[in-house]
């Protein structure tokens, strides 16, 4: 039995357990309708659910575009309809960066002859390690120089304060 089922069945009140299970099922159905194109559960206005689903998809798409602007720029006019198709497949897994990366991988598979395919493959390819190492060494060297300059200034200020010289 899952932890969720154990929670639903906790306690001695069988009626409460049944009500909890029904509510959990309704919540899951509503969530599926909102983020995965599922059927609108009974008792909900289909128009309102559709409007909310569209707003959630737009928020997901816009946030993915903010965390992966190169991806959105690369796809251009195809970004919105393509991401909306992807979003209808299911809810977001992980964070927005992970979602944007999963979308890019999906887009490669979904549009094998797209004109942007080669550019997207290049965008998804990891950067060569060597330039990253060089940049990291440069940053460390600059930080070391800054620390030495700071130490020299502290020493000069101390000498000026005490009136002593080297």
FENRAQUI-V349021 format. One record per residue. N is the residue number from 1. PHI is phi in whole degrees, -180 to 180 (NA if undefined). PSI is psi in whole degrees, 0 to 359 (* if undefined). Layout:
n=N phi=PHI psi=PSI
n=N phi=PHI psi=PSI
This chain:
n=1 phi=NA psi=138
n=2 phi=-77 psi=164
n=3 phi=-62 psi=322
n=4 phi=-62 psi=315
n=5 phi=-64 psi=321
n=6 phi=-62 psi=320
n=7 phi=-62 psi=314
n=8 phi=-63 psi=327
n=9 phi=-95 psi=359
n=10 phi=-60 psi=143
n=11 phi=96 psi=173
n=12 phi=-96 psi=350
n=13 phi=-85 psi=104
n=14 phi=-65 psi=323
n=15 phi=-63 psi=319
n=16 phi=-65 psi=319
n=17 phi=-62 psi=318
n=18 phi=-66 psi=317
n=19 phi=-63 psi=319
n=20 phi=-63 psi=317
n=21 phi=-64 psi=318
n=22 phi=-64 psi=315
n=23 phi=-62 psi=317
n=24 phi=-61 psi=319
n=25 phi=-66 psi=317
n=26 phi=-65 psi=320
n=27 phi=-64 psi=317
n=28 phi=-64 psi=319
n=29 phi=-64 psi=318
n=30 phi=-65 psi=317
n=31 phi=-61 psi=318
n=32 phi=-62 psi=321
n=33 phi=-68 psi=325
n=34 phi=-77 psi=321
n=35 phi=-121 psi=355
n=36 phi=-135 psi=17
n=37 phi=70 psi=22
n=38 phi=-75 psi=172
n=39 phi=-65 psi=144
n=40 phi=-75 psi=125
n=41 phi=-65 psi=154
n=42 phi=-59 psi=142
n=43 phi=93 psi=355
n=44 phi=-112 psi=144
n=45 phi=-75 psi=116
n=46 phi=-57 psi=324
n=47 phi=-66 psi=318
n=48 phi=-69 psi=320
n=49 phi=-65 psi=319
n=50 phi=-64 psi=318
n=51 phi=-63 psi=316
n=52 phi=-67 psi=321
n=53 phi=-63 psi=319
n=54 phi=-64 psi=319
n=55 phi=-65 psi=319
n=56 phi=-66 psi=320
n=57 phi=-64 psi=319
n=58 phi=-65 psi=319
n=59 phi=-63 psi=316
n=60 phi=-63 psi=315
n=61 phi=-64 psi=313
n=62 phi=-66 psi=323
n=63 phi=-70 psi=320
n=64 phi=-62 psi=322
n=65 phi=-67 psi=327
n=66 phi=-71 psi=323
n=67 phi=-86 psi=343
n=68 phi=-135 psi=65
n=69 phi=-63 psi=328
n=70 phi=-64 psi=323
n=71 phi=-65 psi=312
n=72 phi=-63 psi=318
n=73 phi=-64 psi=318
n=74 phi=-62 psi=317
n=75 phi=-78 psi=339
n=76 phi=57 psi=233
n=77 phi=-65 psi=338
n=78 phi=-78 psi=344
n=79 phi=-54 psi=303
n=80 phi=-63 psi=304
n=81 phi=-65 psi=326
n=82 phi=-69 psi=315
n=83 phi=-66 psi=322
n=84 phi=-63 psi=320
n=85 phi=-61 psi=316
n=86 phi=-62 psi=315
n=87 phi=-64 psi=328
n=88 phi=-69 psi=345
n=89 phi=-74 psi=338
n=90 phi=166 psi=173
n=91 phi=-72 psi=163
n=92 phi=-66 psi=139
n=93 phi=-116 psi=130
n=94 phi=77 psi=200
n=95 phi=-85 psi=181
n=96 phi=-67 psi=323
n=97 phi=-64 psi=317
n=98 phi=-64 psi=322
n=99 phi=-65 psi=317
n=100 phi=-63 psi=319
n=101 phi=-67 psi=319
n=102 phi=-65 psi=322
n=103 phi=-62 psi=315
n=104 phi=-60 psi=317
n=105 phi=-64 psi=319
n=106 phi=-64 psi=318
n=107 phi=-62 psi=322
n=108 phi=-61 psi=318
n=109 phi=-75 psi=323
n=110 phi=-76 psi=333
n=111 phi=-127 psi=70
n=112 phi=-65 psi=340
n=113 phi=-113 psi=19
n=114 phi=-67 psi=145
n=115 phi=-65 psi=338
n=116 phi=-91 psi=2
n=117 phi=-56 psi=309
n=118 phi=-63 psi=320
n=119 phi=-67 psi=323
n=120 phi=-69 psi=320
n=121 phi=-60 psi=316
n=122 phi=-64 psi=321
n=123 phi=-65 psi=323
n=124 phi=-81 psi=343
n=125 phi=-69 psi=138
n=126 phi=-66 psi=149
n=127 phi=-67 psi=148
n=128 phi=-58 psi=143
n=129 phi=-70 psi=322
n=130 phi=-57 psi=309
n=131 phi=-62 psi=327
n=132 phi=-66 psi=317
n=133 phi=-63 psi=318
n=134 phi=-62 psi=316
n=135 phi=-64 psi=319
n=136 phi=-64 psi=318
n=137 phi=-62 psi=319
n=138 phi=-64 psi=319
n=139 phi=-65 psi=316
n=140 phi=-63 psi=319
n=141 phi=-64 psi=317
n=142 phi=-63 psi=319
n=143 phi=-64 psi=321
n=144 phi=-65 psi=318
n=145 phi=-63 psi=317
n=146 phi=-62 psi=321
n=147 phi=-66 psi=318
n=148 phi=-64 psi=317
n=149 phi=-62 psi=317
n=150 phi=-62 psi=316
n=151 phi=-64 psi=320
n=152 phi=-63 psi=319
n=153 phi=-66 psi=320
n=154 phi=-63 psi=317
n=155 phi=-64 psi=317
n=156 phi=-63 psi=318
n=157 phi=-64 psi=322
n=158 phi=-66 psi=318
n=159 phi=-64 psi=320
n=160 phi=-66 psi=324
n=161 phi=-68 psi=320
n=162 phi=-89 psi=348
n=163 phi=77 psi=14
n=164 phi=-98 psi=157
n=165 phi=-123 psi=170
n=166 phi=-64 psi=*
